[in-house]
Amino acid sequence: MPLAAAVAAVFLAGCVRDGGGAAWEKSVVSIRATRYKYDYAQPWVRETVNTDKVGVVIDGGTILTTAEHLGDHTLVTVRREGRGKWWPAEVKWVDYHANLALVGSGEQGFWAGLTPARLAAEVPESGEVVVRRWRDGRLEDAKGEITDVRARRSQLSHVHQLALEVKADVEGSGWGEIVTRGDEVVGIAASAHEKSLNAITSTFASQVIAAARGGGYRGLGLFTFEWQPGRNPDTLAHLRAPGAERGIIVTRVPEYPEPERVLRAGDVILEIDGMGVNPEGDYRDPRFGFLSVEFLADRGRWAGDTLPMKIVREGQLADVEYRLPRASYGVDLVPQETFDRVPEYLIVGGLVFQPLTEPLMRSLGRSAPIRFACYRDDLPTNERPSVVFLSQVLPDPINIDYHDLRFQTLERVNGRTIRVLKDIVDAVANPTGDVHLFEFTRGLGLNRIVLDAGTLPAADARILKRYGIPSALELAP
């Protein structure tokens, strides 16, 4: 894979250890992140919560950990040897799509005596490992076994990473615990279920960090086109694709935020980067066997790189160069995550409008209407880059008869089509005569709301005071 030489130069200069727990006590550290926890049902409310996780020292001033729970942080502290003083620290670099972060501290006393660990330059396919973390003031060493190596979706993104599946007798893992073999780190735990955990491989982490430190990191790539398996021979015959033993079918290509210019719906992809694609959507990796075709977007590639593809289009074989888009949460109509951004909202006459996001959906839980789940299957377009909806009504005399309305998708305000939340601000500046007219998607209850334009400013001030809301508007930068 590319960058191997650079990675070796950066990370093979670690200490030699015997693999015992005593040596690892000088490399494994504790991290505490204090971050904002938002109440999306009342987006103007926030509280702070603490999350403890594990990190590993990889050089004289840097700790490697996962990115999860570092978003929206207000304070980061670190602790050595499982107990004692918490030292002030900072997030030096983070990539949520890769689920990796580098943490540092300007306190020289913290680093005294700590020893950098070595990241393995090769991914083991099987065998025994040890999962390590600080717990109750001691370094816990749980024996485990690698059961598989798979291309899995990142914990925080659509991108696919090579991950170790480890069976270990350790509960409550998935918080950055390090997976070691001998004197090397082979993985960093990103998620877990019962006695099984998934770990980001050391080789993936090494490549990403080396590129970030080299100043040329362009981010991870992502296949933004949608596809279906090519198992149905009638479908392949309709598309005039030769044979039925390989290929996936492109079903939809994005228009926004980065339009797809190479592939079209109906194309049959036979090869990507020289790897044959089977009808299941897998390719045969030279080392790890069958892996998801999605991993080819990150198999030694970065955003902006080109991948050669062999396709069938309208019965004709063709070679195309596919340019990898950069992984972005904007590729979904309902963004998967909104890290380091305050929840957006706008209050007009007690009507609370918000853009639909996955964090908001998770907070609604079972109270979220089924129709909102349908938006997850839609791609954003220039005409509709987001879904703006009425989340609730704060009762006031100006909005009598509307108090029970919620979960209505907004279409227009004063005749203006609403694409993003800020469009409402601009639309309210131009009332329809003496009123403001809010129009919602038809067939989902009340289709329109009318508010008196003349009394709206006084009503807005009254509502903010009554409900203790600091601002009527919050837009992410």
N, C-alpha and C positions, 0 to 999 in steps of 0.2 A: 504494500500500500504506500502511496506517496507520503512524504515527510518522515519516513522511518529513520533516516539518518539524523535529521534534526531532533527528533524525539529522543534518540539514544544519547545525543550530546547533552541534552538538557537534563535527562532524568537518570542516567546510569551512574551519575556521580554521587550516589547515596552511600550510606554506611553499610558495612557488612555485618549481618547479625545472624545469630544461630537459629532464629525462628521461635525462640522462647518468649514467653510473656514479659519477662523482665526487660528485655531489649525494646519491646514495643511500647512499654510505658513511657518512653521518651519521644515517641512519635505520634501516638494517638492522643487527641485532645478533645475537650468538650466545647461546644459552641451554644450560646444562648442568644436567640433572636427575639427582640421585643418589637412587635409589629402591630399595625392597625388591623383591627377586625371590624369590618363594616356590616351594618345591618341594612341589607339591600331593601327590606320592606320599608325602612325609614332611612333613606340614604344620607340624610344629614347627621345621623347618629354614628359615632365611632367609639370604640374602646380599644385598649391595648391588651395583648396577650403575649405570653412567653412560650417559646418553643425551644426545647433542648434537642440537640443533634450531635453527631460525631464528625470530626474532621481529622485529617492526617497531614502532618508537616511534610512538604515535598522539597523545600529548600530552606535556607536560613531565615526567611522572613515571610513564607507563604504557607497557608493551609488550604488543602483541597477538600471540598465537600459538595453535596448536592445543592442545587439552587432552590429546591422546594422549601417554602416557609421563610425565605429571605426577602420575598417581595413585600413592598410597603413597610419595610422595617424602619424603626425610629432609633434603635440602639442595638448594637451587636457587641457581645462580650465573649471572652474565651477563658478557659481554665485548663491548667495542666495537671497531670497526675491525679485526676479524678476528684480533687477536693481543694479546699482553700480559696484563695482570692480569685475573683472574676476580674479580668483585665479588659480595659476598653479596646475595641477592635473596629475594623471597618471592612466592608465588602469592596475589594479592589477591582473585581471583574465578575460579571455574571452573564450567563446565557441561559434563559429559561427554556428555550427549545432543546438545548443539549442537556438541560438539568444539571449544570455544573457551575460552581462558583469558586472563586479564590478569595480568601479572607486573610487580612494582615493586621498587625498591631504595631504601633509606634513605640510601645513600651519594651525597651531592651531587656528589662528584667524578666519578662515573660519567656523570652527565647533562650535564656541562659540554660545550657545543659540539654536542650531539646535536640534531637537528632533527625535529620531528614530521612524519610523512607524512600525506597526505590520502587518505582512503578514497573511492573513486568512488561517486557517488550514483546511478549508473545502470549496469546490467549490460550489457556489450557482448555482442552475439550472435555476432560473428565478428571476424576481423582479426588483425593481428600484436600480440604482447605480448612481454614480456621476463620471464624467470624469474630471480630474484636470490637469492643466498645467499653466505655467506662460505665459502671453501674454500682451505685451505693459505695463509692469510694474505692472500688477495686476494678482492675482490668479483667473483664469477662472474656474468656477464650472458649468459644463454643465450636466443637468440631462439626464439620459439615462435609458434604460431598456434592460435586458438580454433577447434576443429572442431565443437563442439556445446555447447548449454546444456540440461542435463537435471535432472530431479528424481531424486536418488539417495538411497539409504539412507546415513545418517551412518556414518562409519567405526566409531563406538562404540555405535550405538543403532539402534532400529527406525525412528526418526523420519526423514522425508525432507527433504532440503535441495536448494535450487537450486544446482547445481554447474557450473562451467566445465570442459569437457574440453579440455585443451591438449596439442598435439603439440609437443614441444621436444627438442632434442638435449642432454639432461641426464640423467645416470645417477644412480641412487640417490636420487631425490627423494621427496617425500611427507613431509618433515619440517618443515613450516611455511614452506617457501620462499615468498616473496612474488611474485605475478604482477602486473606493472605495465604500464600503457600511458601514455606521456607522463609527466606528473608525478603520476599517481594510482595507488594500489593497487586492482586490480580483483578480486584473489582471494588466498587463502592455501592452499597445497598441503596436502591432507589424505591423499592416497594416490597411488600411482603404479604403473604396470606398463610395463616396458621404457621406451620413449621417450614415453609418454603419462601425464599426471598429471591428477588431479581436484582442483579448487580450490574451497573454500568462497567464495561470492561476497562482495564487500565490502558489498553492500546487506544481506544476511542478517546478517553480522557487526555492521554498524552498528545494525540494529534491535535485536538481542539486547543489545548493550552499552548502548545508550541506555536500554532498559527496565530493565536491571539497575542502572544508575547512578541512574535515577529513583526507585528504591525500590519500583516496582510490578511487578517481574518475577515472574510466576507460573510460569515454566518453559514448555517447549514442550509442545504438545498431541500426542496420538497416537490414531489409530483403533485401538481394542483389539478390535473385532469382526473376525471372519474372514469372507472372502468368496471367491466363485468367479466366473469370467467368466460372462456371461449369453448365451453364444453358442448354446446348445442350444435350438432352438425347442420341443422337447417338454417340456423342463424348465420353460420360461416358460409354456407352455400349462397345465401341471400347476399352476403357481402362479397361474394366471389373470391373467398380466401382459399388458397390451395391447401389441401389436406385438412385434417382435423386433430392433429397431434400436438399442436402448439399454438400459442397466441392468446392475447386478451383483447377485448373489444372496448375501445374508447366510447363512452356513452355521453359524456358532457365535458365541455372545456370552459374555463372561467373567462369572464369578460372584465372582471374587476377584482382586486386593484391593479393587477398586471395581466392584460389580455394574453391569451394563448395564441401564438402566431404560427405554430408549426403543425400541431396536431388538429384533427377535426373529429367530430362525432362520427362514428362508423369506421374509423381506421382500426385495423387489426395490427397490434404490435407483436412482432415475431421475435425480435432481439433488442436488447438494451445493453449498450457498452460491450458488445461481443458475447453476451450471455443469452442463450436461448430461453425464451419464456414459455412455460407450459400452460395448458388450458386452466389450471388451478390458480394461476397468478404467482407461481414460484419460479425460481431459477436454481440451477445446481451450482452452489458455491464450490470452488476447487478444494476447499478445506472443510467446510462445515456442512456440506450436503445441501438439501433443499431449504432455501430461505425465501421470505416474502420478496416479491419484486420491488416493493416499496423501499427496501434497504439499498437498492442500487442508486438511489438519489444521494446517499451518504457514504457509500463505499469508497472512501478515499477521495471524495469530491466535495466542493464547496459551492455555495450559491454563485451563480454567474458562469460556472463551468459548463461546457457543452458535452452532451452524451450522444454518441452515434446510435441511431435506432434503425432497424429494418421494419418496414410496415407494409401492409397491403391497403391500398386506397382505390376503391372502385375497380377492384380486380387486378390492379397493377402493383407489382413490387416496386418499392421506392426506398432509398436511403435518405434519412433526414438527420439534421443536427438539432438536438433539443437543448435549449438553454435552461439551466436549472433556476427557477425562481427562488428567491430567498424565503425561508420559512417565516411566516407572519400570521398573527392571529386575525388579520384582516381578510384572510382567504375565506372565512366563513361568514355567512349572513348573521349568525349568532356567534360572536367571538368566544372561543374556548376559554380564554383567560384575559384578564385586564390588569396585569401586574403593574405596580408603581403608578397607578392612576386612581384618583378618587372616583367613587361612583357618580356618574353624571345624573342630574335631574333638573327639572324646571317646574316651578309652581306658578300657575296663572289662575287667579280667582279660586284658589283651593284645589284646582285640578293638578295632580302630580303626574308629570310625564317623565318617562325614562327610556333609554335604549335597551333592548333585550340582549342580555348576555348570559353565558353559561353560569357564572357565579351567581347572578340573580336567580336563574332557574333553580340552581341547587338550593338557594335559600328559601325559595317558595315551596320546594318539596312537592307534596301531594296536592297542595292548593293551586299549583300551576295548571291552567287549562290545557286540555289535550291538544288543542289547536296550536299552542305555542311550540309544542314538540315538533310539529310539522315544519316549522321554519328552520329546524336543524338540517333538513334535507335540501334547503335552497341555497344557491350561491348568490353572493352579492352582485349587483349590477350597478352601472352608472346611475340608472334611474332609481334604484333602491339599494344603497350601500348598507343600510341598517333598518331595523324594525323599531319604530318609536311607538310607544303605547301608553295609555292612561293606566297607571298602576293603582291609584286610589283617589278619593275625593276627601279633602279636609272640610268638614261641614261648616258652612257659613251662610248667612242670608243671601249672598250673591249666587250661590249654587243650589238653592232649594230645588227638590225633586231629582237631583243628580247624586245624592249622598251615597247611594249603594252601588254606583257604577265602578267597575274596575276591569282591568285586563281587556280593554278595548284598543284595537290597533288603529292608530291615527293615520289618516290619509291626507287631509288638507286642513289648513287654517286660513280663514279669510280668502279662500280660493287658491291659496298657494300650496303646491304639493310639498309634503314634508319628507325630505330624504334623511336628514340628520337632526339632532335635537336643536341645534342652533337655528335651523330654519324657522322654528316656532317663534324665537325671539324676533327675527326679522318680520315675520308675518303679523305679529301682534302690534308692530309699529304702524300698521296700515289696516285699521278696522274696516269692516263692511258696513258703511253708514255709521249708525250709532251702536252697533253691536260687534262682538267678535264671534265668528262662526267656526266651530270645530266639527269636522266631518270624519266619521270612522268607517271602517270596513263594513260593507252592507252584510246583513244576515247574521250579525253577531250581537243583536240587542239593539239598543238605542243608537241611531245612526248619526245624530248630530246634537251638539250642545250649543246654546246661545248664551253669552254673557254680556251684560251691559258695559259698553266701553267707557262711558262717562264715570261710573262709580268703581271701575276696576282698580285704579291706583290706590284709593282709600281702602278697598277690600283687601288688596295684597298686603298692605302695611298692617292691617288689623289681624289678618290670618297669621302672619309671621310672629307677631307679638303673642297672640293667643296660644299658639302651639310651641312657642319657644324655639323657633327655627332661625338660625343665624343669617341665612341668605336664601333668596328665592331661586337662585341659579348657581349651579356648579357644573362647569365644563372642564373636561380634561385638557391639558395643554396639547 
